[in-house]
Amino acid sequence: DQQVKQNSPSLSVQEGRISILNCDYTNSMFDYFLWYKKYPAEGPTFLISISSIKDKNEDGRFTVFLNKSAKHLSLHIVPSQPGDSAVYFCAATTGGFKTIFGAGTRLFVKA
Amino acid sequence: GAVVSQHPSWVICKSGTSVKIECRSLDFQATTMFWYRQFPKQSLMLMATSNEGSKATYEQGVEKDKFLINHASLTLSTLTVTSAHPEDSSFYICSARNTGMETQYFGPGTRLLVL
């Protein structure tokens, strides 16, 4: 039972344009959502998070949007840079208990 | 941000031997540590959750006698792969979190190759 789904295994974007990575979840009890970035042969790096009481959180080029009614969140990267090419994992947690990860989306930013 | 280290970063061993992987939180106390496994081109698979001073909670399908986890202090957890076999070859990643933190911080991972 996949509680956190990233339906796009990969995404290709031109440098300078916006990258939009999507994530859907099924458990309405999730109260905190996170995005991690992972390069090959490295551990994931925390990128940005959002509490369920908010609908938007912005940090530099990264913005996460949360739509609770649709159980959907997205990560926007603008402008996209070649160094952003990596696998992005969406994750969700309830009360800081177990964190559930999506399958990941591989982002390619073309120069 | 919080820093988590893992040692070794990679290890090659013979089939039948045991391998110990260390996970340390360097600048915060990790009341909870998690061990993940990642196969090529797949997502992170949670193996077990350990709280300092208590037994680890293993996910379904993960053999606790095969993957021994010890979380003896607030800054150190170890994963021992006992009697390793080639199918245990994988990328093992730990993460750590303190009480009240929703964010987990990950180590750099350990690549294990069993010959």
Backbone of each chain as ProteinMPNN parsed JSONL, in Angstrom:
{"seq_chain_A": "DQQVKQNSPSLSVQEGRISILNCDYTNSMFDYFLWYKKYPAEGPTFLISISSIKDKNEDGRFTVFLNKSAKHLSLHIVPSQPGDSAVYFCAATTGGFKTIFGAGTRLFVKA", "coords_chain_A": {"N_chain_A": [[0.848, -1.194, 0.0], [0.968, 1.888, -1.156], [1.457, 4.764, 0.415], [2.481, 7.186, -0.175], [2.948, 8.66, -3.204], [4.841, 9.056, -6.108], [4.262, 9.675, -9.178], [5.596, 10.198, -11.53], [8.379, 8.882, -12.908], [10.551, 10.152, -14.026], [11.774, 13.383, -15.109], [12.353, 15.902, -17.457], [13.908, 18.975, -17.975], [14.537, 22.212, -19.33], [17.416, 24.184, -18.745], [17.049, 27.02, -16.655], [14.317, 27.098, -16.843], [11.164, 26.302, -15.228], [10.959, 23.656, -12.881], [8.692, 21.193, -11.986], [7.794, 19.066, -9.567], [5.783, 16.393, -8.63], [3.635, 15.0, -6.073], [1.586, 12.651, -4.501], [-0.602, 11.725, -1.833], [-2.159, 9.37, 0.418], [-2.911, 9.1, 3.06], [-4.688, 10.855, 5.318], [-3.883, 11.585, 7.792], [-1.279, 12.402, 7.812], [0.939, 14.928, 8.818], [3.088, 16.406, 8.225], [5.315, 17.255, 5.672], [7.98, 16.451, 3.471], [10.737, 17.176, 1.297], [13.391, 15.541, -0.285], [16.634, 15.482, -1.722], [18.631, 13.544, -3.84], [21.787, 12.446, -4.818], [23.523, 10.111, -6.967], [24.895, 7.298, -5.277], [25.049, 8.589, -2.85], [23.786, 9.724, 0.359], [20.374, 10.825, 0.945], [19.603, 14.331, 0.868], [18.199, 16.755, 2.925], [15.791, 19.019, 1.739], [13.485, 20.828, 1.674], [10.555, 21.577, 3.623], [7.11, 21.223, 4.719], [4.475, 22.101, 6.861], [1.299, 20.649, 7.679], [-0.489, 22.63, 8.245], [-0.017, 24.703, 6.666], [-0.019, 26.079, 3.313], [1.914, 26.704, 1.6], [5.425, 26.93, 1.236], [8.44, 28.601, 1.032], [11.8, 28.677, -0.095], [14.357, 30.236, -1.185], [15.16, 29.224, -4.392], [13.397, 27.185, -4.281], [10.122, 26.027, -3.817], [7.465, 24.723, -2.002], [4.261, 23.455, -2.423], [1.168, 22.78, -0.899], [-1.78, 20.968, -1.168], [-4.287, 20.165, 0.601], [-6.896, 19.219, 0.353], [-6.875, 17.884, -2.03], [-4.968, 16.089, -1.459], [-2.293, 16.42, -2.269], [0.975, 17.399, -3.115], [3.513, 19.626, -4.301], [6.737, 20.32, -5.645], [8.424, 23.139, -6.605], [10.964, 24.293, -8.654], [12.756, 27.039, -9.458], [14.83, 29.41, -11.029], [15.584, 26.44, -12.891], [18.605, 24.593, -12.587], [21.545, 23.031, -13.978], [22.896, 21.658, -11.924], [20.838, 20.865, -10.336], [20.008, 18.466, -11.169], [19.065, 15.366, -10.199], [17.768, 12.779, -8.018], [14.6, 13.194, -6.646], [12.938, 12.869, -3.649], [9.782, 12.61, -2.23], [8.32, 12.886, 0.971], [6.41, 11.885, 3.844], [5.05, 12.353, 7.113], [3.668, 11.414, 10.325], [3.037, 13.085, 13.186], [5.763, 13.085, 13.649], [6.477, 10.474, 13.679], [6.91, 7.457, 11.985], [8.469, 7.958, 8.84], [7.277, 8.126, 5.607], [8.331, 7.36, 2.401], [8.177, 8.427, -1.029], [8.57, 6.933, -4.309], [10.388, 8.35, -5.729], [11.538, 10.833, -8.089], [13.35, 11.265, -10.966], [15.153, 13.995, -11.888], [16.187, 15.727, -14.743], [18.124, 18.327, -15.755], [18.659, 20.176, -18.481], [21.381, 21.722, -20.05]], "CA_chain_A": [[0.0, 0.0, 0.0], [1.808, 3.064, -1.265], [0.779, 5.919, 0.977], [3.066, 8.366, -0.81], [3.19, 8.271, -4.589], [5.397, 9.969, -7.085], [3.881, 8.922, -10.375], [6.513, 10.432, -12.647], [9.717, 8.392, -12.562], [11.579, 11.079, -14.484], [11.332, 14.673, -15.64], [13.436, 16.603, -18.129], [13.601, 20.402, -18.045], [15.617, 23.049, -19.849], [18.024, 25.103, -17.77], [16.399, 28.325, -16.584], [12.867, 26.962, -16.794], [10.657, 25.802, -13.96], [10.77, 22.208, -12.686], [7.589, 20.919, -11.065], [7.758, 17.655, -9.171], [4.508, 16.155, -7.971], [3.556, 13.933, -5.081], [0.243, 12.431, -3.972], [-0.621, 10.862, -0.652], [-3.49, 8.829, 0.704], [-3.203, 9.132, 4.49], [-5.049, 12.211, 5.741], [-3.282, 11.861, 9.104], [0.041, 12.997, 7.649], [0.906, 16.327, 9.229], [4.335, 17.084, 7.87], [5.775, 16.736, 4.382], [9.368, 16.824, 3.228], [11.373, 16.826, 0.029], [14.807, 15.248, -0.195], [17.347, 15.407, -2.996], [19.651, 12.498, -3.72], [22.708, 12.166, -5.915], [23.935, 8.696, -6.972], [25.882, 6.829, -4.3], [25.081, 9.454, -1.678], [22.556, 9.729, 1.115], [19.49, 11.946, 0.625], [19.82, 15.606, 1.55], [16.951, 17.454, 3.183], [15.669, 20.189, 0.883], [12.466, 21.762, 2.151], [9.433, 20.867, 4.236], [5.916, 22.023, 4.952], [3.526, 21.579, 7.823], [-0.041, 20.523, 7.096], [-1.306, 23.818, 8.523], [0.333, 25.704, 5.67], [-0.211, 25.622, 1.945], [3.07, 27.093, 0.785], [6.66, 27.274, 1.923], [9.41, 29.005, 0.017], [13.187, 28.806, 0.358], [15.191, 30.512, -2.352], [14.591, 28.771, -5.667], [12.522, 26.045, -4.015], [8.823, 26.298, -3.189], [6.599, 23.552, -1.893], [2.847, 23.77, -2.316], [0.38, 21.676, -0.348], [-3.219, 21.031, -1.376], [-4.759, 19.094, 1.482], [-8.16, 18.638, -0.13], [-6.521, 16.961, -3.107], [-3.89, 15.236, -0.957], [-1.281, 16.589, -3.301], [1.96, 18.455, -2.923], [4.435, 19.768, -5.417], [7.971, 21.074, -5.436], [8.765, 23.969, -7.745], [12.341, 24.778, -8.672], [12.853, 28.037, -10.52], [15.069, 28.719, -12.289], [16.281, 25.154, -12.78], [20.027, 24.635, -12.933], [22.071, 21.671, -14.226], [23.236, 21.029, -10.642], [19.628, 20.354, -9.695], [19.771, 17.116, -11.684], [19.182, 14.413, -9.083], [16.49, 12.124, -7.71], [13.893, 13.913, -5.598], [12.002, 12.033, -2.902], [8.75, 13.216, -1.412], [8.13, 12.08, 2.174], [5.352, 12.369, 4.727], [5.14, 11.769, 8.446], [2.575, 11.718, 11.239], [3.527, 13.321, 14.533], [7.175, 12.776, 13.743], [6.67, 9.035, 13.81], [7.589, 6.904, 10.817], [8.422, 8.76, 7.615], [7.005, 7.318, 4.419], [8.93, 7.972, 1.215], [7.739, 8.059, -2.355], [9.542, 6.169, -5.096], [11.38, 9.25, -6.283], [11.476, 11.31, -9.478], [14.677, 11.677, -11.435], [15.103, 15.255, -12.635], [17.306, 16.055, -15.627], [18.102, 19.712, -16.19], [19.533, 20.255, -19.649], [22.027, 23.026, -20.248]], "C_chain_A": [[0.884, 1.244, 0.0], [1.062, 4.273, -0.735], [1.287, 7.221, 0.38], [3.483, 7.962, -2.22], [3.8, 9.403, -5.391], [5.243, 9.264, -8.425], [4.792, 9.143, -11.566], [7.899, 9.939, -12.261], [10.825, 9.344, -12.994], [10.952, 12.329, -15.076], [12.539, 15.353, -16.262], [13.028, 18.049, -18.356], [14.81, 21.153, -18.599], [16.124, 23.974, -18.736], [17.317, 26.46, -17.833], [14.887, 28.26, -16.473], [12.457, 26.422, -15.429], [10.56, 24.274, -13.974], [9.644, 22.043, -11.667], [7.541, 19.419, -10.803], [6.528, 17.431, -8.308], [4.526, 14.945, -7.057], [2.116, 13.843, -4.583], [0.312, 11.519, -2.753], [-2.051, 10.428, -0.339], [-3.886, 8.968, 2.171], [-3.472, 10.567, 4.96], [-4.479, 12.57, 7.119], [-1.871, 12.433, 8.995], [-0.024, 14.474, 8.028], [2.183, 17.088, 8.882], [4.872, 16.414, 6.621], [7.174, 17.286, 4.084], [9.771, 16.448, 1.808], [12.866, 16.631, 0.29], [15.368, 15.147, -1.601], [18.457, 14.379, -2.83], [20.468, 12.38, -5.003], [23.091, 10.691, -5.854], [25.014, 8.42, -5.948], [26.063, 7.788, -3.13], [23.78, 9.312, -0.915], [21.685, 10.91, 0.716], [19.816, 13.173, 1.463], [18.482, 16.3, 1.716], [16.928, 18.754, 2.383], [14.718, 21.234, 1.473], [11.313, 20.956, 2.728], [8.249, 21.805, 4.383], [5.021, 21.326, 5.96], [2.143, 21.546, 7.191], [-0.921, 21.744, 7.375], [-1.003, 24.946, 7.534], [0.011, 25.177, 4.278], [0.963, 25.996, 1.041], [4.256, 27.367, 1.699], [7.738, 27.509, 0.885], [10.792, 29.148, 0.642], [14.049, 28.98, -0.875], [14.5, 30.078, -3.637], [13.551, 27.658, -5.491], [11.247, 26.479, -3.288], [8.027, 25.009, -3.144], [5.175, 24.046, -1.669], [2.109, 22.536, -1.797], [-1.105, 21.937, -0.574], [-3.832, 19.871, -0.604], [-6.031, 18.442, 0.954], [-7.895, 17.629, -1.233], [-5.477, 15.949, -2.669], [-2.733, 15.232, -1.954], [-0.296, 17.668, -2.873], [2.913, 18.474, -4.108], [5.636, 20.598, -4.992], [8.279, 21.828, -6.717], [10.207, 24.448, -7.596], [12.44, 25.784, -9.818], [13.88, 29.103, -10.144], [15.831, 27.414, -12.061], [17.723, 25.305, -13.267], [20.519, 23.202, -13.167], [22.424, 20.93, -12.932], [22.044, 20.51, -9.874], [19.317, 18.934, -10.164], [20.077, 16.095, -10.592], [17.857, 13.669, -8.975], [15.868, 12.858, -6.531], [12.855, 12.989, -4.968], [11.047, 12.914, -2.11], [8.564, 12.308, -0.196], [7.058, 12.71, 3.045], [5.448, 11.664, 6.066], [3.938, 12.197, 9.287], [3.145, 11.879, 12.639], [4.979, 12.98, 14.715], [7.456, 11.302, 13.936], [7.362, 8.514, 12.561], [7.41, 7.815, 9.614], [8.258, 7.83, 6.434], [7.533, 8.059, 3.201], [8.229, 7.526, -0.051], [8.867, 7.366, -3.092], [10.614, 7.044, -5.728], [11.097, 9.637, -7.719], [12.864, 11.795, -9.857], [14.522, 12.909, -12.306], [16.372, 15.434, -13.457], [17.145, 17.513, -16.034], [19.144, 19.863, -17.294], [20.076, 21.657, -19.81], [21.717, 23.596, -21.635]], "O_chain_A": [[1.47, 1.605, 1.02], [0.128, 4.755, -1.376], [0.6, 8.242, 0.426], [4.274, 7.037, -2.404], [3.339, 10.544, -5.356], [6.013, 8.362, -8.756], [4.769, 8.361, -12.516], [8.534, 10.517, -11.379], [11.908, 9.35, -12.409], [9.79, 12.345, -15.482], [13.619, 15.38, -15.671], [11.942, 18.325, -18.866], [15.956, 20.772, -18.363], [15.356, 24.468, -17.911], [17.027, 26.977, -18.912], [14.242, 29.226, -16.065], [13.303, 26.125, -14.585], [10.129, 23.68, -14.963], [9.65, 22.681, -10.614], [7.281, 18.619, -11.702], [6.266, 18.186, -7.372], [5.306, 14.009, -7.231], [1.501, 14.864, -4.277], [1.18, 10.65, -2.66], [-3.017, 11.049, -0.783], [-5.074, 8.956, 2.493], [-2.559, 11.392, 4.987], [-4.58, 13.715, 7.559], [-1.322, 12.902, 9.992], [-0.935, 15.187, 7.607], [2.329, 18.266, 9.209], [4.89, 15.188, 6.509], [7.493, 18.431, 4.405], [9.219, 15.527, 1.207], [13.512, 17.425, 0.975], [14.669, 14.777, -2.543], [19.139, 14.347, -1.805], [19.932, 12.237, -6.102], [22.994, 10.078, -4.791], [25.938, 9.214, -5.773], [27.115, 7.797, -2.49], [22.783, 8.839, -1.46], [22.198, 11.902, 0.199], [20.246, 13.066, 2.611], [17.716, 16.42, 0.76], [17.911, 19.495, 2.351], [15.107, 22.372, 1.733], [11.115, 19.796, 2.369], [8.366, 23.016, 4.199], [4.837, 20.11, 5.913], [1.849, 22.32, 6.28], [-1.997, 21.869, 6.79], [-1.641, 25.999, 7.557], [-0.204, 23.98, 4.089], [0.99, 25.642, -0.138], [4.12, 27.947, 2.776], [7.92, 26.706, -0.03], [10.942, 29.666, 1.749], [14.427, 28.008, -1.529], [13.387, 30.514, -3.931], [12.905, 27.247, -6.456], [11.292, 27.195, -2.288], [7.932, 24.291, -4.139], [4.92, 24.924, -0.845], [2.389, 21.408, -2.201], [-1.621, 22.996, -0.215], [-3.889, 18.742, -1.092], [-6.214, 17.233, 1.1], [-8.608, 16.634, -1.356], [-5.135, 15.044, -3.431], [-2.273, 14.185, -2.407], [-0.681, 18.709, -2.341], [3.091, 17.48, -4.812], [5.555, 21.452, -4.108], [8.382, 21.23, -7.788], [10.607, 24.942, -6.542], [12.239, 25.444, -10.983], [13.811, 29.652, -9.045], [16.632, 27.313, -11.132], [18.013, 26.036, -14.215], [19.96, 22.261, -12.605], [22.268, 19.712, -12.854], [22.198, 19.802, -8.879], [18.442, 18.276, -9.6], [21.212, 15.985, -10.127], [16.936, 13.909, -9.756], [16.537, 13.113, -5.53], [12.013, 12.409, -5.654], [11.461, 13.839, -1.413], [8.642, 11.086, -0.323], [6.827, 13.918, 2.991], [5.877, 10.513, 6.143], [3.283, 13.2, 9.002], [3.673, 10.927, 13.214], [5.4, 12.621, 15.815], [8.563, 10.924, 14.319], [8.344, 9.116, 12.125], [6.334, 8.373, 9.397], [9.006, 6.865, 6.277], [7.227, 9.232, 2.991], [7.747, 6.397, -0.145], [9.975, 7.227, -2.575], [11.63, 6.54, -6.206], [10.495, 8.874, -8.475], [13.47, 12.617, -9.169], [13.845, 12.876, -13.334], [17.484, 15.31, -12.943], [16.119, 17.884, -16.604], [20.343, 19.699, -17.07], [19.346, 22.644, -19.72], [22.179, 24.686, -21.971]]}, "seq_chain_B": "GAVVSQHPSWVICKSGTSVKIECRSLDFQATTMFWYRQFPKQSLMLMATSNEGSKATYEQGVEKDKFLINHASLTLSTLTVTSAHPEDSSFYICSARNTGMETQYFGPGTRLLVL", "coords_chain_B": {"N_chain_B": [[22.804, 22.564, 8.69], [21.922, 19.462, 10.403], [24.386, 16.923, 10.912], [25.158, 13.723, 9.769], [27.111, 10.868, 9.944], [28.535, 8.015, 8.253], [30.177, 4.894, 8.508], [31.91, 2.071, 7.296], [32.378, 3.806, 4.106], [32.31, 2.228, 1.942], [32.384, -1.3, 1.446], [33.863, -4.431, 0.821], [33.324, -7.833, 1.024], [33.785, -11.326, 1.874], [31.55, -14.006, 1.137], [29.579, -15.2, 3.804], [30.855, -13.953, 5.866], [30.637, -11.425, 8.48], [29.513, -8.067, 8.588], [29.955, -4.84, 9.882], [28.3, -1.766, 10.122], [28.595, 1.601, 10.889], [26.709, 4.325, 12.216], [26.639, 7.676, 12.858], [25.49, 10.51, 14.644], [26.587, 13.726, 14.423], [26.35, 16.329, 15.457], [24.095, 16.509, 16.951], [21.702, 15.04, 19.176], [20.565, 11.846, 18.622], [17.688, 10.481, 19.098], [16.2, 8.699, 17.745], [16.984, 6.414, 15.231], [17.185, 5.386, 11.856], [17.336, 2.71, 9.54], [17.977, 2.163, 6.178], [17.651, 0.577, 2.994], [18.792, 0.553, -0.295], [18.133, -0.486, -3.494], [19.502, -0.658, -6.829], [18.259, 1.981, -8.785], [15.883, 2.096, -7.424], [13.529, 2.963, -4.793], [14.028, 4.191, -1.408], [14.143, 1.701, 1.018], [12.746, 1.123, 4.033], [14.283, -0.505, 6.653], [14.497, -0.867, 9.43], [13.657, 0.627, 12.593], [15.215, 2.308, 15.196], [15.277, 3.097, 18.612], [17.076, 4.897, 21.029], [18.599, 2.887, 23.394], [16.698, 0.887, 23.385], [15.137, -2.052, 21.885], [15.334, -2.614, 18.367], [12.803, -1.882, 15.937], [11.632, -3.858, 13.452], [10.896, -3.812, 9.956], [8.324, -5.437, 8.061], [9.292, -8.495, 6.662], [11.992, -8.129, 6.938], [14.769, -9.687, 8.246], [15.459, -9.976, 11.577], [17.491, -11.352, 12.836], [19.359, -11.499, 10.956], [20.027, -8.931, 10.25], [21.43, -7.147, 12.471], [20.779, -4.671, 14.819], [22.026, -2.106, 16.781], [21.571, 0.399, 19.136], [23.122, 2.008, 21.059], [23.849, 4.426, 22.168], [23.137, 7.985, 22.251], [24.242, 9.004, 20.007], [25.147, 7.078, 18.304], [24.514, 4.355, 16.181], [24.552, 0.972, 15.163], [24.648, -1.254, 12.397], [24.725, -4.589, 11.783], [25.447, -6.856, 9.369], [24.909, -10.097, 9.282], [26.588, -13.15, 8.49], [26.914, -12.626, 5.667], [25.616, -12.64, 2.321], [25.795, -12.805, -1.293], [23.352, -11.68, -2.213], [22.837, -9.794, -0.334], [24.214, -7.632, -1.047], [24.199, -4.223, -1.479], [23.095, -0.789, -1.137], [23.362, 0.783, 1.804], [21.745, 2.942, 3.967], [21.686, 5.219, 6.643], [19.616, 7.142, 8.861], [18.931, 9.887, 11.056], [17.221, 11.265, 13.871], [16.104, 13.664, 16.242], [14.132, 13.837, 19.23], [11.11, 15.515, 18.738], [11.903, 16.575, 16.355], [10.817, 16.774, 13.069], [12.17, 16.31, 10.791], [14.295, 14.013, 9.233], [17.759, 13.332, 9.144], [20.13, 12.315, 6.85], [22.738, 9.868, 6.532], [25.742, 9.459, 4.503], [25.651, 7.014, 3.303], [26.465, 3.508, 2.792], [28.139, 1.375, 0.727], [27.783, -1.965, 0.118], [29.389, -4.844, -0.948], [29.159, -8.157, -1.519], [31.072, -10.919, -2.064]], "CA_chain_B": [[21.93, 21.461, 9.059], [22.5, 18.402, 11.204], [25.303, 16.07, 10.164], [25.186, 12.298, 10.106], [28.19, 10.188, 9.212], [28.501, 6.56, 8.201], [31.485, 4.281, 8.278], [32.701, 2.625, 6.191], [31.603, 4.295, 2.967], [32.092, 1.045, 1.106], [33.056, -2.489, 1.966], [33.796, -5.675, 0.054], [33.603, -8.939, 1.937], [33.524, -12.67, 1.361], [30.293, -14.613, 1.564], [29.656, -15.898, 5.077], [31.409, -13.091, 6.914], [29.739, -10.398, 9.009], [29.96, -6.7, 8.319], [29.332, -3.855, 10.762], [28.233, -0.406, 9.596], [28.317, 2.559, 11.964], [26.011, 5.558, 11.888], [26.82, 8.616, 13.968], [25.019, 11.887, 14.543], [27.777, 14.458, 14.844], [26.108, 17.587, 16.153], [22.816, 16.5, 17.655], [21.392, 13.751, 19.79], [19.626, 11.085, 17.797], [16.89, 9.559, 19.896], [15.715, 7.676, 16.82], [17.766, 6.215, 14.005], [16.531, 4.537, 10.876], [18.222, 2.056, 8.569], [17.341, 1.95, 4.896], [18.398, -0.139, 1.972], [18.367, 0.996, -1.617], [18.599, -1.242, -4.654], [19.694, 0.254, -7.965], [17.109, 2.6, -9.443], [14.678, 1.922, -6.621], [13.394, 3.904, -3.692], [14.57, 3.788, -0.117], [13.322, 0.727, 1.71], [13.013, 1.158, 5.464], [14.544, -1.826, 7.209], [14.204, -0.909, 10.862], [13.701, 1.869, 13.367], [15.753, 2.031, 16.524], [15.291, 4.159, 19.61], [18.213, 4.728, 21.919], [18.408, 2.089, 24.598], [15.671, -0.152, 23.267], [15.295, -2.926, 20.729], [14.889, -2.047, 17.094], [11.557, -2.367, 15.342], [11.949, -4.227, 12.076], [9.802, -3.825, 8.992], [7.928, -6.77, 7.616], [10.16, -9.092, 5.67], [13.406, -7.922, 7.272], [15.145, -10.655, 9.281], [16.171, -9.296, 12.661], [18.702, -12.092, 13.182], [20.275, -11.273, 9.844], [20.438, -7.534, 10.312], [21.426, -6.797, 13.897], [20.875, -3.236, 15.03], [22.293, -1.689, 18.158], [21.532, 1.865, 19.285], [23.545, 2.043, 22.462], [24.008, 5.791, 22.676], [22.355, 8.981, 21.516], [24.945, 9.454, 18.809], [25.688, 5.955, 17.541], [23.773, 3.134, 15.926], [25.289, 0.089, 14.271], [23.94, -2.309, 11.667], [25.615, -5.702, 11.459], [24.913, -7.842, 8.432], [25.543, -11.345, 9.705], [26.707, -14.187, 7.466], [26.5, -11.935, 4.441], [25.579, -13.372, 1.055], [25.779, -11.863, -2.436], [22.079, -10.958, -2.334], [22.836, -8.689, 0.636], [24.916, -6.508, -1.656], [23.247, -3.13, -1.623], [23.495, 0.507, -0.597], [22.704, 0.925, 3.105], [21.748, 4.343, 4.404], [21.055, 5.461, 7.942], [19.186, 8.513, 9.122], [18.792, 10.14, 12.492], [16.274, 12.319, 14.235], [15.962, 13.86, 17.679], [12.755, 14.005, 19.686], [10.582, 16.822, 18.371], [12.301, 16.921, 14.987], [10.132, 16.003, 12.041], [13.098, 16.035, 9.698], [15.383, 13.052, 9.395], [18.989, 13.689, 8.444], [20.682, 11.074, 6.355], [24.162, 9.668, 6.341], [26.133, 9.389, 3.094], [25.444, 5.675, 2.765], [27.546, 2.516, 2.746], [27.915, 0.383, -0.337], [28.27, -3.296, 0.499], [29.502, -5.834, -2.017], [29.491, -9.473, -0.973], [31.547, -11.766, -3.169]], "C_chain_B": [[22.658, 20.408, 9.851], [23.321, 17.449, 10.332], [25.269, 14.65, 10.704], [26.287, 11.641, 9.285], [27.966, 8.685, 9.237], [29.893, 6.044, 7.918], [31.344, 2.774, 8.265], [31.81, 3.142, 5.07], [31.384, 3.173, 1.959], [32.888, -0.121, 1.672], [32.81, -3.665, 1.03], [34.143, -6.806, 1.004], [33.275, -10.265, 1.266], [32.193, -13.172, 1.903], [30.499, -15.381, 2.867], [30.226, -15.068, 6.209], [30.363, -12.076, 7.359], [30.352, -9.021, 8.82], [29.21, -5.741, 9.246], [29.416, -2.472, 10.138], [27.848, 0.516, 10.745], [27.616, 3.806, 11.423], [26.112, 6.483, 13.089], [26.166, 9.957, 13.666], [26.096, 12.757, 15.178], [27.475, 15.704, 15.676], [24.722, 17.672, 16.779], [22.596, 15.109, 18.244], [20.289, 13.062, 19.0], [18.862, 10.091, 18.66], [16.347, 8.419, 19.026], [16.627, 7.618, 15.602], [17.054, 5.202, 13.131], [17.586, 3.928, 9.951], [17.416, 1.74, 7.315], [18.268, 1.145, 3.998], [17.878, 0.362, 0.629], [18.99, 0.122, -2.674], [18.706, -0.282, -5.829], [18.38, 0.699, -8.575], [15.798, 2.353, -8.693], [14.67, 2.898, -5.458], [14.065, 3.38, -2.432], [13.614, 2.807, 0.543], [13.694, 0.736, 3.198], [13.182, -0.264, 5.98], [14.105, -1.891, 8.675], [14.322, 0.478, 11.458], [14.25, 1.539, 14.747], [15.713, 3.283, 17.392], [16.388, 3.862, 20.617], [17.842, 3.942, 23.162], [17.345, 1.023, 24.513], [15.874, -0.962, 21.993], [14.739, -2.262, 19.479], [13.562, -2.666, 16.662], [11.81, -2.611, 13.867], [10.699, -4.19, 11.209], [9.528, -5.26, 8.553], [8.865, -7.264, 6.524], [11.647, -8.902, 5.943], [13.763, -8.838, 8.443], [15.98, -9.977, 10.359], [17.44, -10.039, 13.071], [19.772, -11.932, 12.113], [20.859, -9.865, 9.914], [20.305, -7.063, 11.769], [21.647, -5.301, 14.067], [21.052, -2.959, 16.513], [22.326, -0.174, 18.208], [21.85, 2.167, 20.74], [23.692, 3.438, 23.033], [23.204, 6.745, 21.814], [23.043, 9.492, 20.262], [25.425, 8.314, 17.927], [24.692, 4.814, 17.425], [24.61, 2.281, 14.987], [24.352, -0.927, 13.649], [24.96, -3.382, 11.334], [24.884, -6.671, 10.547], [25.623, -9.147, 8.733], [25.519, -12.364, 8.58], [26.23, -13.651, 6.114], [26.572, -12.847, 3.218], [25.494, -12.368, -0.087], [24.468, -11.085, -2.571], [21.932, -9.837, -1.309], [23.57, -7.466, 0.095], [23.91, -5.408, -1.964], [23.873, -1.841, -1.107], [22.69, 0.706, 0.684], [22.854, 2.354, 3.604], [21.075, 4.446, 5.768], [20.549, 6.898, 7.981], [18.947, 8.653, 10.609], [17.868, 11.316, 12.733], [16.234, 12.43, 15.75], [14.487, 14.038, 18.01], [12.287, 15.41, 19.35], [10.977, 17.285, 16.981], [11.466, 16.096, 14.016], [11.086, 15.573, 10.94], [14.119, 14.996, 10.107], [16.583, 13.563, 8.613], [19.734, 12.409, 8.11], [22.201, 11.062, 6.358], [24.463, 9.53, 4.856], [25.964, 8.016, 2.476], [26.69, 4.812, 2.79], [27.218, 1.516, 1.656], [28.57, -0.919, 0.069], [28.262, -4.208, -0.709], [29.968, -7.144, -1.394], [29.853, -10.397, -2.124], [31.257, -13.24, -2.923]], "O_chain_B": [[23.884, 20.45, 9.964], [22.992, 17.205, 9.171], [25.339, 14.411, 11.91], [26.375, 11.841, 8.073], [27.296, 8.154, 10.123], [30.678, 6.66, 7.197], [30.7, 2.229, 9.162], [30.599, 2.925, 5.098], [30.4, 3.168, 1.218], [33.933, 0.063, 2.296], [31.706, -3.864, 0.521], [35.149, -6.741, 1.71], [32.591, -10.321, 0.244], [31.773, -12.799, 2.998], [31.471, -16.121, 3.015], [30.098, -15.433, 7.378], [29.338, -11.892, 6.703], [31.569, -8.852, 8.889], [27.989, -5.818, 9.379], [30.478, -2.055, 9.677], [26.898, 0.249, 11.481], [27.899, 4.27, 10.319], [25.722, 6.122, 14.2], [26.28, 10.474, 12.555], [26.472, 12.551, 16.332], [28.285, 16.087, 16.52], [24.236, 18.757, 17.098], [23.237, 14.138, 17.843], [19.227, 13.632, 18.75], [19.34, 8.987, 18.92], [16.074, 7.323, 19.515], [16.989, 8.644, 15.025], [16.404, 4.279, 13.622], [18.593, 4.56, 9.63], [16.341, 1.143, 7.371], [19.476, 1.052, 4.215], [16.678, 0.566, 0.448], [20.211, -0.006, -2.755], [18.082, 0.779, -5.832], [17.498, -0.116, -8.847], [14.723, 2.401, -9.291], [15.663, 3.567, -5.176], [14.596, 2.27, -2.404], [12.411, 3.058, 0.616], [14.818, 0.399, 3.567], [12.322, -1.119, 5.765], [13.439, -2.834, 9.101], [14.981, 1.367, 10.92], [13.795, 0.594, 15.39], [16.069, 4.377, 16.955], [16.597, 2.714, 21.007], [16.902, 4.282, 23.881], [17.113, 0.314, 25.492], [16.679, -0.602, 21.133], [13.805, -1.462, 19.534], [13.253, -3.813, 16.983], [12.158, -1.694, 13.123], [9.596, -4.495, 11.663], [10.371, -6.15, 8.661], [9.186, -6.536, 5.584], [12.478, -9.47, 5.233], [13.138, -8.775, 9.502], [17.068, -9.469, 10.09], [18.368, -9.427, 13.598], [20.95, -12.202, 12.351], [22.046, -9.656, 9.663], [19.239, -6.649, 12.223], [22.594, -4.738, 13.518], [20.342, -3.49, 17.366], [23.023, 0.466, 17.421], [20.981, 2.528, 21.534], [23.662, 3.618, 24.25], [22.659, 6.362, 20.778], [22.489, 10.318, 19.536], [26.052, 8.56, 16.897], [24.109, 4.364, 18.412], [25.301, 2.806, 14.114], [23.401, -1.396, 14.274], [25.957, -3.104, 10.668], [23.847, -7.23, 10.904], [26.817, -9.283, 8.464], [24.56, -12.439, 7.812], [25.28, -14.156, 5.517], [27.455, -13.696, 3.098], [25.156, -11.204, 0.132], [24.486, -9.933, -3.005], [21.013, -9.024, -1.401], [23.549, -6.397, 0.706], [22.899, -5.64, -2.627], [25.032, -1.816, -0.694], [21.463, 0.788, 0.639], [23.957, 2.899, 3.653], [20.033, 3.838, 6.011], [21.005, 7.754, 7.223], [18.783, 7.666, 11.326], [17.752, 12.229, 11.915], [16.318, 11.427, 16.459], [13.688, 14.362, 17.131], [12.979, 16.387, 19.64], [10.446, 18.277, 16.48], [11.411, 14.871, 14.121], [10.84, 14.59, 10.241], [14.727, 15.078, 11.174], [16.433, 14.158, 7.546], [19.941, 11.543, 8.959], [22.856, 12.094, 6.207], [23.545, 9.489, 4.037], [26.113, 7.856, 1.264], [27.815, 5.31, 2.807], [26.157, 0.891, 1.662], [29.771, -0.967, 0.332], [27.254, -4.33, -1.405], [31.05, -7.214, -0.812], [29.057, -10.629, -3.033], [31.592, -14.083, -3.756]]}, "name": "protein", "num_of_chains": 2, "seq": "DQQVKQNSPSLSVQEGRISILNCDYTNSMFDYFLWYKKYPAEGPTFLISISSIKDKNEDGRFTVFLNKSAKHLSLHIVPSQPGDSAVYFCAATTGGFKTIFGAGTRLFVKAGAVVSQHPSWVICKSGTSVKIECRSLDFQATTMFWYRQFPKQSLMLMATSNEGSKATYEQGVEKDKFLINHASLTLSTLTVTSAHPEDSSFYICSARNTGMETQYFGPGTRLLVL"}
